């Protein structure tokens, strides 16, 4: 499932396919609704076609009435390239204007209108309204060319529009008729397509909204840079883009332009809205939808200003001092400017003197701050003998510098005491260990001699076995203690030489093969084919591997796998030991590398708790790094060295 969610190619395919399915669904749903309300599913085709065309003819009647002026000049020129037949009859004069010659028609619509005309008062001839003037002085109409008096009359005119069945031109009547034919033949296909495309839209959009923000190489939500625009600003931008797109659609004229540009606008609007929704979705999933808004940023800025004011109020003592200094300078300037208000030269001299004094004070303060900063950095870097020069310092700056000088002494004393304590503990462990080794050696030797005597008492033999086992364990503990003490203080001699890591790892695993088999542990090694060399002490590095494998044999769950990997990356060799612990690991990774800390807190197993501490110290003595990490019952040790040729 993760493979499909994070697949970029599949997301691009889904976005492309969503565009096709969405507009298919939109057309089929809208078409089904229009056909439902237009009675496509209840009427026969002939009746349906006649009713729709009759409605179009009724709409066209307004154009015909407005064009008629008593002749066919305007009407004929307007309808010469349209699938419209007309018949106009003036019932007063008997005149007709018509291009209808008995053709077969789909639908017809008739209406009667009263048309205003100007008539010759003598012979009853008609005149165009554009050629008639009104004489306001004598209160009558007259024809401007002949100056004949005319009068206004309303004449009844019968208008009829026919939509021919045989259409010759590509106009809206032709397109509507074609759509009626296609819609009626596929009226049930539209419903089926609407249902299928709606289901596909739900599936595709569900995938897009689930997969957005996921990457194939990561389980986390990744917010791309173009998806990181503040949600409120993005919403406003997309809203205005959408409104502008709708406005452009309403301003298009002409069939070809409307179809071509309208399609481009709809495609652009679709992808803009889809990108907006996916951007908001990925921000919601990444839980950044609130924090990445302009309003939240503005609120934070306002809150920050409030916190600055609060901070200033809390440090009122310092603010008070600065305010007093600034106030003194201002008062000083005002006094001198008042005394020399009518002398421009004195004002300039006064301003220069005050500015020089202020500049000197600011420079001294800046130098003092720089000295304090440099002194603090030296203390941080371990130069505890450094002293800050307090000459020419003043006020709180000087007090702070002297405090830093005094803190040097306290830090140095504390560090000396700590080092002295550490040396004392190390020397104590070393000396006591040496003192214990002498009698312990005697105990081990005499136990060995007693074992060689033939004693018939079985209880005594059992006691001797216990003494032998525990004395050896004690000897091992003391040796580990001495080695840990020397390793932690750097008192062990290290002879760095060129070592082959793959060979050392194979030898170590071979030495422990019997113990690993006895615990039913299967070792899975992953070593590079090329030889890997580092600069290390073979004896000390062997001890590191020995301690780790010994630790695995003691604490790993029986019947599990042990993974030993060697990886070379960027001139670094990384050796990793991984195993599953038999008992819960109830200590932290940092605690495991401390002395006398064991993963088995109940101490049911043998061990001193020094193995990992010794391994860490020995690794660091050889300029390597040693890290321990745990994840539940998974124990992982990582050793890193620089590689050499």
C-alpha positions as CSV (number, residue, x, y, z in Angstrom):
1,X,0.0,0.0,0.0
2,X,2.8,2.4,0.9
3,X,4.4,1.8,-2.5
4,X,1.2,3.0,-4.3
5,X,0.7,6.0,-2.0
6,X,4.2,7.3,-2.4
7,X,4.4,6.6,-6.2
8,X,4.9,10.0,-8.0
9,X,4.1,8.7,-11.5
10,X,0.9,7.2,-10.2
11,X,-0.1,10.5,-8.6
12,X,0.5,12.4,-11.9
13,X,-1.6,9.8,-13.7
14,X,-4.4,10.1,-11.1
15,X,-4.4,13.9,-11.5
16,X,-4.6,13.7,-15.3
17,X,-7.3,11.0,-15.2
18,X,-9.2,13.0,-12.5
19,X,-9.6,15.9,-15.0
20,X,-11.1,13.6,-17.6
21,X,-13.4,11.8,-15.2
22,X,-14.5,15.0,-13.5
23,X,-15.7,16.7,-16.6
24,X,-17.3,13.5,-17.9
25,X,-19.2,13.3,-14.6
26,X,-20.0,17.1,-14.8
27,X,-21.4,16.9,-18.3
28,X,-23.3,13.6,-17.7
29,X,-24.8,14.8,-14.4
30,X,-25.8,18.2,-15.8
31,X,-27.1,16.7,-19.0
32,X,-29.2,14.1,-17.1
33,X,-30.7,16.8,-14.9
34,X,-31.5,19.1,-17.9
35,X,-33.0,16.1,-19.8
36,X,-35.1,15.2,-16.7
37,X,-36.6,18.6,-16.4
38,X,-37.0,18.9,-20.2
39,X,-39.1,15.6,-20.2
40,X,-36.6,13.6,-22.3
41,X,-37.6,10.5,-20.3
42,X,-41.4,11.0,-20.6
43,X,-42.1,12.4,-24.1
44,X,-41.7,11.0,-27.6
45,X,-38.9,12.6,-29.7
46,X,-41.2,14.5,-32.2
47,X,-43.2,16.2,-29.4
48,X,-40.0,17.0,-27.5
49,X,-38.3,18.4,-30.5
50,X,-41.3,20.5,-31.4
51,X,-41.7,22.0,-27.9
52,X,-38.0,22.9,-27.5
53,X,-37.8,24.5,-31.0
54,X,-41.1,26.4,-30.3
55,X,-39.5,27.9,-27.2
56,X,-36.5,29.0,-29.3
57,X,-38.9,30.4,-31.9
58,X,-40.7,32.4,-29.2
59,X,-37.3,33.8,-28.1
60,X,-36.4,34.7,-31.7
61,X,-39.7,36.5,-32.1
62,X,-38.4,39.5,-30.1
63,X,-35.6,40.0,-32.8
64,X,-38.1,39.7,-35.7
65,X,-40.5,42.3,-34.2
66,X,-37.8,44.8,-33.5
67,X,-36.3,44.5,-37.0
68,X,-39.5,45.0,-38.9
69,X,-39.9,48.5,-40.2
70,X,-42.6,48.0,-42.9
71,X,-40.2,46.5,-45.4
72,X,-38.1,43.3,-45.6
73,X,-34.6,45.1,-45.9
74,X,-33.5,44.6,-42.3
75,X,-35.3,41.3,-41.8
76,X,-33.9,39.7,-45.0
77,X,-30.3,40.7,-44.3
78,X,-30.5,39.5,-40.7
79,X,-31.9,36.1,-41.4
80,X,-30.1,35.2,-44.6
81,X,-27.6,33.0,-42.8
82,X,-29.9,31.6,-40.2
83,X,-32.1,28.5,-40.0
84,X,-35.2,30.8,-39.5
85,X,-38.2,31.2,-41.8
86,X,-40.5,34.1,-41.2
87,X,-43.9,35.4,-42.5
88,X,-45.0,39.0,-41.7
89,X,-48.5,40.3,-42.7
90,X,-49.7,43.8,-42.2
91,X,-53.5,43.4,-41.7
92,X,-54.1,47.1,-42.4
93,X,-52.4,47.4,-45.7
94,X,-52.2,43.7,-46.7
95,X,-48.5,43.9,-47.3
96,X,-46.4,40.8,-46.5
97,X,-42.7,40.2,-45.9
98,X,-41.8,36.5,-46.0
99,X,-39.2,33.9,-46.9
100,X,-41.5,31.0,-46.1
101,X,-42.5,29.0,-49.1
102,X,-44.2,26.1,-47.6
103,X,-41.1,24.3,-46.4
104,X,-41.4,21.4,-44.0
105,X,-40.8,22.8,-40.5
106,X,-40.2,21.5,-37.0
107,X,-42.1,24.2,-35.0
108,X,-43.7,27.5,-35.6
109,X,-44.7,30.4,-33.4
110,X,-47.0,33.3,-34.2
111,X,-47.9,36.6,-32.5
112,X,-49.8,39.8,-33.3
113,X,-48.2,43.2,-32.7
114,X,-49.3,46.8,-33.2
115,X,-46.7,48.7,-35.2
116,X,-46.5,52.5,-35.3
117,X,-46.7,53.9,-38.8
118,X,-46.8,57.4,-40.5
119,X,-49.5,57.7,-43.2
120,X,-50.1,60.3,-45.9
121,X,-53.2,62.1,-45.1
122,X,-54.1,62.5,-48.8
123,X,-53.4,59.1,-50.5
124,X,-52.7,56.8,-47.5
125,X,-49.1,56.1,-48.5
126,X,-46.6,54.9,-45.7
127,X,-43.5,56.7,-44.6
128,X,-40.4,55.6,-42.7
129,X,-40.3,57.1,-39.2
130,X,-36.7,58.3,-39.8
131,X,-37.9,60.6,-42.6
132,X,-40.7,62.2,-40.4
133,X,-40.3,65.5,-38.4
134,X,-42.6,67.1,-36.0
135,X,-43.7,70.8,-36.3
136,X,-44.0,72.0,-32.7
137,X,-45.4,75.4,-33.8
138,X,-48.3,74.0,-35.8
139,X,-48.5,70.7,-33.9
140,X,-48.4,68.2,-36.8
141,X,-46.1,65.6,-38.4
142,X,-44.6,66.2,-41.9
143,X,-42.3,64.4,-44.3
144,X,-39.1,66.3,-44.4
145,X,-38.5,65.7,-48.2
146,X,-42.0,66.5,-49.6
147,X,-43.2,68.6,-46.7
148,X,-46.5,66.6,-46.9
149,X,-48.4,66.4,-43.6
150,X,-48.7,62.9,-42.2
151,X,-50.3,61.4,-39.2
152,X,-49.4,58.6,-36.8
153,X,-51.3,55.4,-36.7
154,X,-50.9,51.9,-35.1
155,X,-51.3,49.0,-37.5
156,X,-51.8,45.4,-36.5
157,X,-49.1,43.1,-37.9
158,X,-49.1,39.2,-37.7
159,X,-45.6,37.7,-37.2
160,X,-44.9,34.0,-37.7
161,X,-41.5,32.2,-37.2
162,X,-40.9,28.7,-38.6
163,X,-37.9,26.5,-37.7
164,X,-37.2,24.4,-40.9
165,X,-36.6,20.7,-40.6
166,X,-33.9,20.9,-43.3
167,X,-31.3,23.1,-41.7
168,X,-28.6,24.6,-43.9
169,X,-26.6,26.8,-41.6
170,X,-24.6,26.1,-38.4
171,X,-26.3,28.3,-35.8
172,X,-27.8,27.8,-32.4
173,X,-31.0,26.2,-33.9
174,X,-28.8,23.7,-35.7
175,X,-26.7,23.0,-32.5
176,X,-29.8,22.6,-30.3
177,X,-31.4,20.2,-32.8
178,X,-28.3,18.1,-32.9
179,X,-28.1,18.1,-29.1
180,X,-31.7,17.1,-28.9
181,X,-31.0,14.1,-31.2
182,X,-27.9,13.1,-29.3
183,X,-29.4,13.6,-25.9
184,X,-32.6,11.6,-26.7
185,X,-30.7,8.7,-28.3
186,X,-28.3,8.5,-25.3
187,X,-30.5,9.7,-22.4
188,X,-30.1,6.5,-20.4
189,X,-26.3,6.4,-21.3
190,X,-26.0,9.8,-19.6
191,X,-27.4,8.3,-16.4
192,X,-25.1,5.3,-16.5
193,X,-22.1,7.5,-17.3
194,X,-23.0,9.9,-14.4
195,X,-23.1,7.0,-11.9
196,X,-19.9,5.4,-13.1
197,X,-17.9,8.7,-13.4
198,X,-19.2,9.8,-10.0
199,X,-17.9,6.5,-8.4
200,X,-14.6,6.9,-10.3
201,X,-14.3,10.6,-9.1
202,X,-14.8,9.5,-5.5
203,X,-12.1,6.8,-5.8
204,X,-9.5,9.0,-7.6
205,X,-10.0,12.0,-5.3
206,X,-9.8,9.7,-2.3
207,X,-6.5,8.3,-3.5
208,X,-5.2,11.8,-4.2
209,X,-6.1,13.2,-0.8
210,X,-4.7,10.1,1.0
211,X,-1.4,10.1,-1.0
212,X,-0.7,13.8,-1.1
213,X,2.3,14.6,1.1
214,X,3.7,11.0,1.1
215,X,7.0,10.0,-0.5
216,X,8.1,6.5,-1.5
217,X,11.3,6.8,0.6
218,X,9.7,8.3,3.8
219,X,6.8,7.6,6.1
220,X,6.5,11.2,7.2
221,X,4.4,13.9,5.5
222,X,6.5,16.1,3.3
223,X,5.1,19.6,2.5
224,X,6.5,20.7,-0.9
225,X,7.6,24.3,-1.3
226,X,4.7,25.1,-3.7
227,X,2.3,23.5,-1.1
228,X,3.7,25.6,1.7
229,X,1.8,28.9,0.8
230,X,-0.1,30.2,3.8
231,X,-3.6,28.7,3.7
232,X,-5.5,32.0,4.1
233,X,-3.5,33.9,1.5
234,X,-3.9,30.9,-0.9
235,X,-7.6,30.8,-0.3
236,X,-8.0,34.5,-1.2
237,X,-5.8,34.1,-4.3
238,X,-7.7,31.1,-5.6
239,X,-11.1,32.7,-4.8
240,X,-10.2,35.8,-7.0
241,X,-8.8,33.6,-9.7
242,X,-12.0,31.6,-9.8
243,X,-14.1,34.7,-9.9
244,X,-12.0,36.2,-12.7
245,X,-12.3,32.9,-14.7
246,X,-16.1,32.9,-14.3
247,X,-16.2,36.6,-15.4
248,X,-14.1,35.8,-18.5
249,X,-16.5,33.0,-19.4
250,X,-19.4,35.4,-19.3
251,X,-17.6,37.9,-21.5
252,X,-16.9,35.5,-24.4
253,X,-18.7,36.1,-27.7
254,X,-18.9,33.9,-30.7
255,X,-19.4,30.1,-30.9
256,X,-15.8,29.2,-31.8
257,X,-14.2,31.7,-29.4
258,X,-16.5,30.6,-26.6
259,X,-15.8,26.9,-27.1
260,X,-12.0,27.3,-27.5
261,X,-11.2,29.9,-24.9
262,X,-13.9,28.6,-22.6
263,X,-12.4,25.2,-22.6
264,X,-8.9,26.6,-21.7
265,X,-10.4,28.7,-18.9
266,X,-12.3,25.7,-17.5
267,X,-9.1,23.5,-17.6
268,X,-7.1,26.2,-15.9
269,X,-9.7,26.7,-13.2
270,X,-9.9,22.9,-12.6
271,X,-6.2,22.5,-12.0
272,X,-6.0,25.6,-9.8
273,X,-8.8,24.5,-7.6
274,X,-7.5,20.9,-7.4
275,X,-4.0,22.2,-6.5
276,X,-5.5,24.4,-3.8
277,X,-7.5,21.6,-2.3
278,X,-4.5,19.2,-2.3
279,X,-2.3,22.0,-0.8
280,X,-4.7,22.5,2.1
281,X,-5.0,18.7,2.6
282,X,-1.2,18.2,2.9
283,X,-1.0,21.1,5.4
284,X,-3.8,19.6,7.4
285,X,-2.1,16.2,7.4
286,X,1.3,17.8,8.4
287,X,-0.6,19.8,11.1
288,X,0.7,23.1,9.8
289,X,-2.6,24.5,8.5
290,X,-2.9,26.9,11.4
291,X,0.7,27.8,11.9
292,X,1.3,28.5,8.2
293,X,-1.4,31.2,7.9
294,X,-0.9,35.0,7.6
295,X,-3.3,35.6,10.5
296,X,-1.3,33.3,12.8
297,X,1.9,35.0,11.8
298,X,0.3,38.4,12.4
299,X,-1.0,37.2,15.8
300,X,2.5,36.0,16.7
301,X,4.0,39.3,15.7
302,X,1.5,41.2,17.8
303,X,2.1,38.7,20.7
304,X,5.9,39.2,20.2
305,X,5.4,43.0,20.5
306,X,3.4,42.4,23.6
307,X,6.2,40.1,25.0
308,X,8.8,42.8,24.2
309,X,6.8,45.4,26.1
310,X,6.5,42.9,28.9
311,X,10.2,42.2,28.8
312,X,11.0,45.9,29.0
313,X,8.6,46.2,32.0
314,X,10.3,43.3,33.8
315,X,13.7,44.9,33.3
316,X,12.5,48.3,34.4
317,X,15.7,48.9,36.5
318,X,17.9,48.7,33.4
319,X,15.4,50.7,31.3
320,X,15.2,53.3,34.0
321,X,19.0,53.8,33.9
322,X,19.1,54.1,30.1
323,X,16.1,56.4,30.1
324,X,17.9,58.6,32.7
325,X,21.0,58.8,30.5
326,X,19.0,59.6,27.4
327,X,16.9,62.1,29.3
328,X,20.1,63.8,30.6
329,X,21.4,64.3,27.1
330,X,18.1,65.6,25.9
331,X,17.8,68.0,28.8
332,X,21.4,69.1,28.2
333,X,20.6,69.8,24.6
334,X,17.4,71.7,25.3
335,X,19.1,73.9,27.9
336,X,22.0,74.9,25.6
337,X,19.6,75.4,22.7
338,X,17.3,77.6,24.8
339,X,20.2,79.7,26.0
340,X,21.5,80.1,22.4
341,X,18.2,80.2,20.6
342,X,19.1,83.3,18.5
343,X,22.7,82.3,17.7
344,X,22.9,79.7,15.0
345,X,26.7,79.3,15.3
346,X,26.4,78.5,19.0
347,X,23.6,76.0,18.3
348,X,25.8,74.2,15.8
349,X,28.8,74.2,18.2
350,X,26.6,72.9,21.1
351,X,25.1,70.1,18.9
352,X,28.6,69.0,17.8
353,X,29.9,69.0,21.4
354,X,27.0,66.9,22.7
355,X,27.2,64.5,19.7
356,X,30.9,64.0,20.3
357,X,30.4,63.2,24.0
358,X,27.5,60.8,23.1
359,X,29.7,59.1,20.4
360,X,32.6,58.6,22.9
361,X,30.3,57.1,25.5
362,X,28.7,54.8,22.9
363,X,32.2,53.7,21.5
364,X,33.4,52.9,25.0
365,X,30.3,50.9,25.7
366,X,30.7,49.0,22.4
367,X,34.3,48.2,23.1
368,X,33.4,47.1,26.6
369,X,30.7,44.8,25.2
370,X,33.2,43.4,22.7
371,X,35.7,42.6,25.4
372,X,33.1,40.9,27.6
373,X,31.9,38.9,24.6
374,X,35.4,37.7,23.7
375,X,36.2,36.9,27.4
376,X,33.0,34.8,27.6
377,X,33.9,32.9,24.5
378,X,37.3,32.1,25.8
379,X,35.8,30.8,29.1
380,X,33.4,28.6,27.0
381,X,36.4,27.3,25.0
382,X,38.2,26.3,28.2
383,X,40.6,29.2,28.7
384,X,39.9,29.6,32.4
385,X,43.0,31.7,33.0
386,X,41.8,34.5,30.7
387,X,41.2,37.9,32.4
388,X,39.0,40.6,30.9
389,X,40.6,44.0,30.9
390,X,38.1,46.3,32.8
391,X,40.0,49.6,32.0
392,X,37.7,52.3,30.7
393,X,34.7,50.3,31.6
394,X,31.9,51.8,33.6
395,X,28.6,50.9,35.4
396,X,27.0,47.5,35.0
397,X,29.3,46.5,32.2
398,X,32.3,46.7,34.4
399,X,30.5,44.8,37.2
400,X,29.6,42.1,34.8
401,X,33.2,41.8,33.5
402,X,34.6,41.5,37.0
403,X,32.0,38.8,37.8
404,X,33.3,36.9,34.7
405,X,36.9,37.3,36.0
406,X,35.8,35.9,39.4
407,X,33.9,33.1,37.9
408,X,37.1,31.9,36.3
409,X,38.6,31.2,39.7
410,X,35.5,29.3,40.9
411,X,35.4,27.2,37.7
412,X,39.1,26.4,37.8
413,X,38.8,25.4,41.5
414,X,35.7,23.2,40.8
415,X,37.5,21.5,37.8
416,X,40.6,20.9,39.8
417,X,38.6,19.3,42.6
418,X,36.8,17.2,40.1
419,X,39.9,16.0,38.3
420,X,41.6,15.4,41.7
421,X,38.6,13.3,42.7
422,X,38.6,11.3,39.5
423,X,42.3,10.7,39.7
424,X,41.9,9.6,43.4
425,X,39.1,7.2,42.4
426,X,41.1,5.8,39.5
427,X,44.2,5.4,41.6
428,X,42.2,3.8,44.4
429,X,40.7,1.3,42.0
430,X,44.0,0.5,40.4
431,X,45.9,0.2,43.8
432,X,43.2,-1.9,45.5
433,X,42.9,-4.1,42.4
434,X,46.6,-4.8,42.5
435,X,46.5,-5.5,46.2
436,X,43.6,-7.9,45.7
437,X,45.3,-9.7,42.8
438,X,48.1,-11.0,45.0
439,X,46.0,-13.0,47.5
440,X,43.6,-13.9,44.8
441,X,46.4,-15.5,42.7
442,X,47.3,-17.5,45.7
443,X,43.7,-18.6,46.2
444,X,43.4,-19.6,42.6
445,X,46.7,-21.6,42.7
446,X,45.9,-23.4,45.9
447,X,42.4,-24.3,44.7
448,X,44.0,-25.7,41.6
449,X,46.4,-27.8,43.8
450,X,43.5,-29.1,45.9
451,X,41.7,-30.1,42.7
452,X,44.6,-32.3,41.8
453,X,44.4,-34.2,45.1
454,X,42.2,-37.3,45.1
455,X,39.5,-36.5,47.7
456,X,36.9,-39.1,48.2
457,X,34.5,-36.7,50.0
458,X,32.0,-35.5,47.3
459,X,30.9,-32.5,49.3
460,X,34.5,-31.2,49.5
461,X,34.8,-31.7,45.7
462,X,31.7,-29.7,45.2
463,X,33.0,-26.9,47.4
464,X,36.2,-26.9,45.5
465,X,34.3,-26.5,42.2
466,X,32.4,-23.5,43.6
467,X,35.7,-22.0,44.9
468,X,37.4,-22.5,41.6
469,X,34.5,-21.0,39.6
470,X,34.0,-18.0,41.8
471,X,37.8,-17.3,42.1
472,X,38.1,-17.3,38.4
473,X,35.1,-15.0,38.1
474,X,36.6,-12.7,40.7
475,X,40.0,-12.7,38.9
476,X,38.2,-11.7,35.6
477,X,36.3,-9.0,37.4
478,X,39.5,-7.4,38.8
479,X,41.2,-7.6,35.5
480,X,38.2,-5.9,33.8
481,X,38.2,-3.3,36.6
482,X,41.9,-2.5,36.1
483,X,41.5,-2.4,32.3
484,X,38.4,-0.1,32.6
485,X,40.3,2.2,34.9
486,X,43.3,2.4,32.6
487,X,41.2,2.8,29.5
488,X,39.0,5.6,30.9
489,X,42.1,7.5,32.0
490,X,44.1,6.9,28.8
491,X,46.8,5.0,30.6
492,X,46.7,2.0,28.2
493,X,49.3,1.9,25.5
494,X,47.9,1.9,22.0
495,X,50.0,0.9,18.9
496,X,48.0,2.0,15.9
497,X,48.6,0.0,12.7
498,X,46.9,-0.8,9.5
499,X,44.1,-3.4,10.2
500,X,41.8,-5.3,7.9
501,X,38.3,-5.0,9.5
502,X,36.7,-7.9,7.5
503,X,39.4,-10.3,8.7
504,X,39.1,-9.2,12.4
505,X,35.3,-9.6,12.3
506,X,35.5,-13.1,10.7
507,X,38.1,-14.2,13.3
508,X,36.0,-12.9,16.2
509,X,32.9,-14.6,15.0
510,X,34.9,-17.8,14.5
511,X,36.2,-17.7,18.0
512,X,32.6,-17.5,19.4
513,X,31.1,-20.0,17.0
514,X,30.7,-22.7,19.7
515,X,29.1,-20.3,22.3
516,X,26.8,-18.9,19.6
517,X,25.7,-22.4,18.5
518,X,25.2,-23.4,22.1
519,X,22.8,-20.4,22.5
520,X,21.2,-21.3,19.1
521,X,22.1,-17.9,17.7
522,X,22.4,-17.6,13.9
523,X,25.0,-14.9,12.8
524,X,24.0,-12.9,9.7
525,X,27.1,-11.2,8.4
526,X,27.1,-8.4,5.8
527,X,30.7,-7.5,4.7
528,X,31.8,-5.6,1.7
529,X,33.6,-7.4,-1.1
530,X,36.4,-4.9,-1.1
531,X,39.0,-4.9,1.7
532,X,38.4,-2.3,4.4
533,X,41.4,-0.9,6.3
534,X,41.5,1.3,9.3
535,X,44.3,2.6,11.7
536,X,43.8,0.8,15.0
537,X,45.5,-1.4,17.6
538,X,44.6,-5.0,16.6
539,X,44.7,-6.2,20.2
540,X,42.5,-3.5,21.6
541,X,40.0,-3.7,18.7
542,X,39.9,-7.5,19.2
543,X,39.0,-6.9,22.8
544,X,36.1,-4.5,21.7
545,X,34.7,-7.3,19.4
546,X,35.3,-9.9,22.2
547,X,33.3,-7.8,24.7
548,X,30.4,-7.3,22.3
549,X,30.1,-10.9,21.2
550,X,30.4,-12.1,24.8
551,X,27.6,-9.7,25.7
552,X,25.5,-11.1,22.9
553,X,26.1,-14.7,24.1
554,X,25.0,-13.7,27.6
555,X,21.9,-11.6,26.9
556,X,20.6,-12.4,23.4
557,X,17.3,-14.4,23.1
558,X,18.0,-18.0,22.2
559,X,17.0,-19.1,18.7
560,X,17.2,-15.6,17.2
561,X,19.5,-14.0,14.6
562,X,22.5,-11.8,15.3
563,X,23.3,-9.2,12.6
564,X,26.9,-8.0,12.1
565,X,27.3,-5.4,9.3
566,X,30.3,-3.5,7.9
567,X,29.5,-0.5,5.7
568,X,31.9,2.0,4.2
569,X,30.5,5.4,3.5
570,X,32.3,8.7,2.8
571,X,35.7,7.4,4.1
572,X,34.1,6.1,7.2
573,X,33.8,2.4,8.2
574,X,30.7,1.6,10.4
575,X,30.5,-1.8,12.2
576,X,27.1,-2.6,13.6
577,X,26.1,-5.4,16.0
578,X,22.4,-6.1,16.4
579,X,20.6,-8.7,18.5
580,X,17.3,-9.2,20.3
581,X,17.5,-9.2,24.1
582,X,16.2,-12.2,26.0
583,X,15.0,-10.0,28.9
584,X,13.4,-6.5,28.6
585,X,16.0,-3.7,28.4
586,X,14.9,-1.5,31.2
587,X,17.9,0.9,31.2
588,X,18.7,3.7,28.7
589,X,21.4,3.4,26.0
590,X,23.6,5.9,27.9
591,X,23.4,4.0,31.1
592,X,24.5,0.8,29.4
593,X,28.0,2.2,28.7
594,X,28.5,3.3,32.3
595,X,30.6,1.1,34.6
596,X,28.9,-1.6,36.6
597,X,25.6,-1.2,34.7
598,X,24.1,-4.4,33.3
599,X,21.1,-5.0,31.1
600,X,20.1,-7.7,33.6
601,X,19.2,-5.7,36.7
602,X,18.3,-8.8,38.6
603,X,21.9,-10.0,38.0
604,X,20.9,-13.6,37.4
605,X,23.7,-13.8,34.7
606,X,27.4,-13.6,35.2
607,X,29.1,-10.3,34.3
608,X,30.6,-7.3,35.9
609,X,28.8,-4.6,33.9
610,X,32.2,-3.3,32.6
611,X,32.2,-4.9,29.1
612,X,30.5,-2.1,27.2
613,X,32.3,0.6,29.2
614,X,35.6,-1.0,28.3
615,X,34.6,-1.4,24.6
616,X,33.6,2.3,24.5
617,X,36.9,3.5,26.1
618,X,39.1,1.3,24.0
619,X,37.3,2.5,20.8
620,X,37.8,6.1,21.7
621,X,41.5,5.5,22.5
622,X,41.9,4.4,18.9
623,X,40.2,7.6,17.6
624,X,36.9,5.8,16.9
625,X,33.4,6.4,18.1
626,X,31.2,3.9,20.0
627,X,27.4,4.3,20.2
628,X,24.7,2.2,21.8
629,X,21.0,2.4,20.9
630,X,17.9,0.4,21.9
631,X,14.5,0.1,20.4
632,X,12.3,-2.1,22.6
633,X,14.2,-5.4,22.9
634,X,16.5,-4.6,20.0
635,X,20.1,-3.9,21.1
636,X,22.4,-2.1,18.6
637,X,26.1,-1.2,19.0
638,X,27.7,1.0,16.3
639,X,31.5,1.4,16.0
640,X,32.9,4.0,13.5
641,X,36.4,4.5,12.3
642,X,38.1,6.5,9.5
643,X,39.2,4.3,6.6
644,X,42.7,4.4,5.1
645,X,44.1,3.1,1.8
